[in-house]
Amino acid sequence: MMTRYGHIASRVIAAVAFAGTAALAVALTHGPARPDQATLSSNLTGGPCAASGLRAWLGLGSGAASSDAILTLEFTNVSARTCRLYGYPQVSAYAGSPAAGTQIGSAAVRDTSVRPRPVTLTPGATAHAVLRLTGTGSFQPTACAQVTAPELRVVMPETGRGIMAARPVFVPIRFAACSRKGTAFMTVQAIQPRPGIPGFTMP
């Protein structure tokens, strides 16, 4: 399975389809050097992962047969020290510059089907959180007010107990989003160890 993932992770992914006119293009960057080094830990070993020491990118996605798309937000430790992540990243659609941009619609709702547990990342290791995007065609036009979002704004749970970091990271991706506040068009799970591949179970 790891050999298969290594083959997949070196490619550029095509598009993940939404229903109607919405389309989602997902680009896969270079995979982590040591994906087996991200582990669950009952102890809060190492310091919290600072945003400056993490690289956020999009992994493989699925959703061609429905209006939904399931993606993986990947977080690689690019620092020289072991660190930890715990909890849910805060994810929202975003437009504009980091300093003067605006959030589009409501932030992703927490999907509590996966229990948060501390994840330890050695240098070069990767963890992931599953992000589900609901196609805008699933909502009434007046309830959604569809726009095209150019990127995701991600705020990491920087401390071991899930307190949010002050510095966000931005992941480029164009997708159809609901600009109307209160419409839940995204959900995000807690951070899990190892790179994520929807539909596959990593050993």
HUCOR-V665767 format. One record per helix or strand. SS is the DSSP state (H for helix, E for strand). FROM is the first residue (numbers start at 1). TO is the last residue. If there is no record, write none. Layout:
ss=<SS | SS>
from=<FROM | FROM>
to=<TO | TO>
This chain:
ss=<H | E | E | H | E | E | H | E | E | E | E | E | E | E | E | E | H | H | E | E | E | E | E | E>
from=<2 | 15 | 23 | 35 | 38 | 47 | 51 | 54 | 62 | 68 | 83 | 90 | 102 | 109 | 119 | 126 | 136 | 141 | 146 | 157 | 164 | 169 | 186 | 192>
to=<8 | 17 | 25 | 37 | 40 | 48 | 53 | 58 | 62 | 77 | 85 | 95 | 104 | 110 | 121 | 134 | 138 | 144 | 155 | 157 | 164 | 178 | 188 | 193>
